[in-house]
Amino acid sequence: MAKIQSEITSLIRIADKFGFTVNTFTHILEGYKVADKMKAHGAAASTFSDWWAYKWKWLMPYHKTQPL
């Protein structure tokens, strides 16, 4: 799971060197910084809109999806 631009770039270089394509980078935060490199490589991205209150519902004492 590559998150920051240096990790994304490194994985793209490794993939190019060994002749495979990374299909999707998941949980990336800085993909927008290297979008041109990802596009040239043929990779997609899956990310969060932001990190504010990430999974906040699980920090609440009760949530409707949790058993009582």
C-alpha positions as CSV (number, residue, x, y, z in Angstrom):
1,M,0.0,0.0,0.0
2,A,1.7,3.1,-1.2
3,K,0.6,6.3,0.5
4,I,3.0,9.1,-0.3
5,Q,4.5,10.3,-3.6
6,S,7.9,8.8,-3.0
7,E,6.4,5.3,-2.4
8,I,4.1,5.6,-5.4
9,T,7.0,6.7,-7.6
10,S,9.2,3.9,-6.3
11,L,6.6,1.2,-6.9
12,I,6.0,2.5,-10.5
13,R,9.8,2.4,-11.2
14,I,10.0,-1.2,-9.8
15,A,7.0,-2.3,-11.8
16,D,8.4,-0.7,-15.0
17,K,11.8,-2.4,-14.4
18,F,10.2,-5.8,-13.9
19,G,7.6,-5.5,-16.7
20,F,4.3,-5.4,-14.8
21,T,1.6,-2.8,-14.3
22,V,0.2,-1.7,-10.9
23,N,-3.6,-1.9,-11.4
24,T,-4.7,0.2,-8.5
25,F,-3.0,2.2,-5.7
26,T,-5.2,1.9,-2.6
27,H,-5.4,4.4,0.3
28,I,-3.1,6.8,-1.4
29,L,-2.9,10.3,0.0
30,E,-0.5,12.1,-2.3
31,G,-1.6,10.5,-5.6
32,Y,-2.6,13.9,-7.0
33,K,1.1,14.9,-6.8
34,V,2.1,12.1,-9.2
35,A,-1.1,11.7,-11.2
36,D,0.8,12.2,-14.5
37,K,3.2,9.3,-13.6
38,M,0.3,7.1,-12.6
39,K,-1.6,7.9,-15.8
40,A,1.5,7.1,-17.9
41,H,1.9,3.8,-16.1
42,G,-1.8,2.9,-16.5
43,A,-2.6,2.8,-12.8
44,A,-5.8,3.8,-11.0
45,A,-6.3,5.1,-7.5
46,S,-8.5,4.5,-4.5
47,T,-8.3,7.1,-1.7
48,F,-10.1,8.9,1.0
49,S,-11.6,12.4,0.5
50,D,-9.7,13.6,3.5
51,W,-8.5,12.3,6.9
52,W,-10.7,14.5,9.1
53,A,-12.5,12.3,11.7
54,Y,-11.4,9.1,10.0
55,K,-13.6,6.3,11.3
56,W,-15.0,8.6,14.0
57,K,-18.1,6.5,14.4
58,W,-16.0,3.7,16.0
59,L,-14.8,6.1,18.7
60,M,-18.3,6.8,19.8
61,P,-19.5,4.7,22.8
62,Y,-22.4,3.3,20.8
63,H,-23.0,2.9,17.2
64,K,-26.0,1.2,15.6
65,T,-23.9,-1.4,13.8
66,Q,-22.2,-2.5,17.0
67,P,-23.9,-5.1,19.2
68,L,-25.1,-3.9,22.5
